[in-house]
Amino acid sequence: MFKKRQPHLVIIGNGVAGVTTARHVRRRSDMNITIISAESRYHFSRTALMYIYMGHMRFEDTKPYPDWFWRQNRIDLVHGFVTEIDTDNKCVRLQDGREIAYDKLVIATGSKPNKFGWPGQDLPGVQGLYSLQDLQRLEEYTPHIRHAVIVGGGLIGIELAEMLMSRDIPVTFLVRERYFYDIILPQEEARLISRHILEHGVDLRLSTELKEILPGTDGRVRAVVTSHGEEIACQFVGLTVGVHPNIEVVKNTPIETNRGVLVNEYLETNIPDVYACGDCAEIRAKEPGGRNRIEQLWYTARMQGEALGRILCGEHVAYDRGIWFNSAKFFDLEYQTYGQVSPQPGDDEDSFYWEHPDRKHALRIAYRKPGMQVIGFNAIGIRLRHRVCERWIREGRTLDDVIQRLPEANFDPEFYQRFEAEVARQYAESRHAVAESAVA
């Protein structure tokens, strides 16, 4: 009696999306699983790269699973670079000539740092920070340098600034916006974070763009020229102006792409048995005229991988991101966001904003007019409970109710300063002022 052949699942990419897919498939089936990656032999936590450079962790410490985990769970790892996907013959081809057949294929190739055609952007000493190879180049380029310039006002940029300053490397930070991160945050929060960055010794240049990167006689970067015509001497330039889906291997195939690999809510491409998830996936809008979504966050990549693992094992369950969430740190200042908090609120939106006199703690609660149903939170310097905030948004709680119940959401450690009473007091005063103006 012959044993039934198990289908072969091939996953291109060993980041959190691909690995989570593999784990959830293994949990539910005996499918053969192969993960292919050219970046590293074993999965590691990409968000921990900065801590390796800062000396807080070793690379081995960033691997969530021990090396024996993969063999024990019957997940084959292939260290190699995929150069071709042949959907007609259902196989992938590697740079070294190997060919691997698949029954089901998952594209989880992640992102690549953006470049915008600046003169000198490919000089030695100029790079982004996304991959393990980027970290290795950073170690190569930054010993003994006197000054660094970072371009781009996002989270990777502030992480890179903290990394360099941990080695006593002075940093000039070019941000084209009026305040740091103000394309994401309302002006008050963006201004607070900009102050915080300056207080940590960063030479923050707001409303300033990169124009050109200049080479020295040794061929390496020696300076940048800004949009204001200023030349700033430096020996390293960090390009952190966002990322884009890494879809080079897909472009010459029948698999449909736009900005990313196009998928539906079941993470299926237009080709049978081919799927995509994580940073490289672009989820088609359900509604006509709606916007496609690319979700380039660690936690959405994990959620997509979990959903895809179930889908591959026969569960007809659509991927649902749920209520938006993100978190970050700006040096030692923690930030959380839940739900919808627009930098510029729409006509049917408003918000209540509280900021402590120390200018290190702030809370914004966004709500929908006219019923004042809460739709989002921004917390800076205050830790809130994810599940509580999510529940309040899902239940459509009013702003009055949420203000009264704020202590339920507090997640700060014991002995931390509490701010709920101050927030409630300012809210009551603002409501009283509104009532008085209405009577007048």
N, C-alpha and C positions, 0 to 999 in steps of 0.2 A: 504494500500500500504506500503510495507516494505522499509525501508531506506537501501540503499546499505552499506554493511560493508566495512569500510575503512581498507586497509592493515595496519599491525602493523610493524613499523620499530623499531628495538632494536639496540642501540649503546652501545658497551662496551668501556667505557673511556670518561671522561668529560674534556679532554684537548682541545686545540684549534682546532685540527682536528675533533674530534667528535662533539664538540659544533657547529663549523661552518657548518658541514654537517647537523645537526638538524635545524639550522637557515634557511639554504637555501632550505631544504625540506619544512619547514613550509611556507616559502615565496611563494612556488609554488604549494602546495597541502594541502589537509585536512587529510593526512595520520596520523594515531596515532603514536606518537613518545615517546619512553622511553629511557632515558640515565641512564646507570648503572655505578657507580664508588664507589670503596672502599676507595679511597684516601681522598676525601672531598665531602661534601654534595652538595656544589655549585662550579661551575667553577670559577677558579681564574687564574690570570696571573702568570705563572711559572717564567717568567723572572723577576718578581718583588720580589721574595723570598729574595734576598740579601738586598733589601731596608727595609724589615720588620726587619731583624736582625740589620741593621744599625740605626734603629729608624726613618727613613724617612717616613715610611708608616705604617699603621695598616693593619691587614689582610683584614678587611672590605673594605679598599681602593683598594685592588688588584682585587676585583670582578668587571669585566667589566659591569655586568648587575645586577640590584637590585633583591632581592630575589623574588619579585612579578612578575618579567619578565617571569619566567618559567610557572607559572600558567596562566598568561594572554595569553601566546602564545601556551598553551595547549601542553606543553612538560613535561612529567612526569619524575621526578627524583627519582631514587632508590639508596639508600646508602647501598651498599653491595658488596661482593666479589664473582665473578663468578668462580666457580670451574670446570664447565663442559659445553661444547658445544655439543649438540646432533643434528647433522645435519640430521639424519634420521627422527627424530620426530619434527625437527625445533623448538627447545627450548633451553634455557640456564638454568643451575641450580646454585643456590647460596649456599654459605657456610652455611647459616642458614636454608637451606631446601626449600626455595622458588623456584618455577619453573616458568619461564616466556616464553611464546610462542612467536614466531616471524614469520612474512612473509618474511621480509628482515632483514639481520643482517650485522652490520658494526663493524669490529674489529678495535679499535683505542686505543690500550692499551699502546702506548708510548714506552719508553725506560727504561733500568735499568743500573746503573753504573757498569763499568767493574771491575772485580777482576781477578788477575792472579796467585792465589795460593800462595801468600806470607805467610810465617809463621807469625801468629799473626794478620792476616787481619780481623778476626772477633772479636777481643778484644773490650771491652767497650772503647769508646773514639776513635774508628777508623770507618770512614764512608765516603760515597760519599755525593754529594749535588745535588739532582734531585727533590725529592718529598717534600710535606708538612711535612711528617713524618721525613724526613731528617733534615728539619729546626727545628723541635721540639727536635730532638736528639742533634742538635748543641747547642741549648739553654741549654740543660741538661748537656752537657759535657764540655762547655767552661768557665763557671764562675770560676774565681779565678785561672785559669791555668797560667803558667809562660812562656810556649813556645809551638808553634805548628809547625808541619811539613806538607807540602802539596806535593803530588806526582803527577806529570803529567803536561805537558806543553801545556795545552789548555785553552779555554776561561772560563770554569767553575773554573779551578784552580786559575786564576788571579782574578776572582770575589770573590772566597773564601778568598784569601789573603787580598783583600781590606776590606772584611767584618770583618775579625779577627783584622786587624790593626786599624779599626775604634774603637775597644774596647781596644786599646793599648796592644794587644797580639803580641809579636815578632814572625815572621814567617821565617822559612827556607823552600825554594822552590826547590825540586829536579826535574830537567829536564834532560832527557837522551840525548836530542839533543845538537848540538853545540851551538845553540842559541834558545831562546824561540820562539816557533811557526814556526820554520824553515821548518817543513814538509808542511806548507801551504804557507809561504811567501818566496820570494827571500831573499838572505842573507843580503842585505842592510837594508831592512825593519825589518827583524828579529833582526838584530844587534841593530837598533835604538830602538826597543821596549825593548830589553833586557837591554840596558842602562837606559831606562826610569824606568823600574821596580827597578833596583838597586838604582836609584836616589830617589825612594820613600821608601827606607829603608828596602826593602826585601833582605834577605840573599839568593840570587839566586845562586844555585849550578848547573852549566851547565855540560853536559857530565857526569851526575851522576844518578845512578839508585837506587831504593830501593831493598835491599836484604832481610831484616827481620825486623819484629816489635816485640819488647821485652815487656813482661808483668812485672808489678811490684808486690810486695807482696799482694796488694789489688786486683789483677787480671786485673787492668786497664793497658793501655799502659803507659810505662815509658820511652821508647827510640826507635829509629830506628837505623838500621845498614845499611850503604850505600854500593854500589858496590866497593867503595875504602877502605872498612873496617873500616870506621869512625863510631863511635857511637855518636848519637846526642840525648841528653835528651829532652823529650817532654811529654806533657800530652794529646795531641790530634794529630791525623793524618787524614788528608783529602786525600782520594783516588779519584783523578780527572783525571783518565787516559782514558777518553772517556766513551761512553755508547754503549749498544747493544739493539736490539729490544726485547721488553718484549713479548715473545710468548709462555710462559709456558702453558697457558690455551688452546693453539691450538695444542700442540705437540701430544696429544693422540687422534686426530681427523683425518678424511680423508682430511682435508684442507692442501694443500701442503705448506711446509715451506723450507727455506734454512737458510740463516742468519735471514731473516724476513719472514713474511707471503707473499707468492708469489702472485703477481697480474699482470694483463696486463695493457695497457694504459688506460683502462676504470675502473681500480681499482677493477676488478672482480677477485675473487679467482677461483680455479678449481671447486668449489661447487656452483651450481646455487643458486642465491639469497644471497650469502655471499660475502662481500666486505671487504677491509681493506684500511686504509689511515693513514697518519702521520708517526711518527718515526718507527712504527712496520712493515710498509709495505716495501716490496722489489719488485721494478718494474722490470719485466722481460725485457731483452734487445730485441729490435725488430729485429736486425740483427743477423744472425748466427755468433757465436763466439764473440758477443759483451758482454759488462759487464752489469750485473744487477745494479740497483741504489737503495741505501737507502738514503733518504734525511732527515736528522735529524736537520732541522732548523724550527724556529717558522713560518717564512713566507711561506715555502713550505708546512708545515702542514695546514696552513690556505688555501692556494691555492688548495691543494688536497681536503680539505673539501668542498670548494665551487664547485669544479668540480664534486665531488661525489653527492652533493645535486642535481645538475642538472641531472646527470645520473640516479639517483634513481627516478626522476620524468619523465623519459622517453626521455630525450634529449640524442642523440647519439653523445656526444662531448667528445673526448679523453682529458685526463689530459695533459697539456703542461706547463712545468715549465717556458719556455721562457728563457731569458738571465739570467744567474746566478747573484745573488746579495747576499751580506751579509754585516753586520756591527757589530762593537763591540767597547768596550772601555777598555783601559788598564790604570786603575786608571782614570786620567783626559784626556787621550789621545784618540781621536776618530779615528776610522779606518773604511773605506768603501772599498768594492771591487765590481767590475762589470765585467761581462764577464769572459774571460779566461786569467789569469795571472799565469803562471806556475812557481813553485819554481826553476825548472831547465828547461829552454825553449827548445823546440824541434828544429830540424834542420831547420824547415821552420819558426821559430819564433824569434823575437828579441824585444827589448824594449828600451825606453828612460827613464832614471831615473834622477830626480832632488831632491836634498835635501838641505834645507835651512841651513846656517851656524849655526843656533841655535840648530840644530839637533832635532827639535820638529815638523817639517813640511816636508813632502815628497810627491812626486807624481811619479808614474810609469805608463807609457802608453805602453801597449804591442801591437805589430802589427805583421802581417803576411808578410813574405818576398815572392817575391821581390816587390810586389805592394805597401807595407807599409799600407795595410788596418788595421785599429785599431780593436783589438779583446778584449781588456780589460783595466781596470784601477785599480790601488791601490792608495788610498788617505789616508794619515795619517796627522792628525791635520788640515785638510782642508775638508770642507763640499761641496760635489758636488751634483748637481741635478740629481736624479735618472733617470727621463724621458729623460733628454738631453743625458746622457751617454749611455743609452739603445738605443736611436734613432741613435746615431752616430755609434754604433756597428752594429745595424741592417742594416743601410744604407751602411755599408762598407766604411765610411769616411777614408781618408788618414791621416797619422800622421801630415803632413804639415797643412792640413785643420783644424784638431782638435786643434793644437797648436794656430793657428790664432783665433779660436773661443772660447778658454778657458773661457773668461769672461762670456759667455752664460751659462756655467755649474756651476758657483759659486753660492753657497747656504749659505755662511756664513752670520751671522747677520750684520746689519748696524754697521759701525765703526770698524769692524774687519779688521785686516791687510790683504791686497790683495797681491797675489804672481804671478799673471799671467805674468806680465812684466818680472820678474826675470826668470820664467820658459822659456818664449819665447827667452830671451837673451841667456840663456845657450844652448837652442836648436840650435839657429842660430850659436853660436860659435862651437858647436859640428859638425854641418853640414859643416861649413867652414873648420874645421880641416880635416874632411873626404875627402872633395874635394881637399884640398891641398896635402894630402897624395896620392890620386889617381893620381894627376898630376906628383908628384915626382916619 
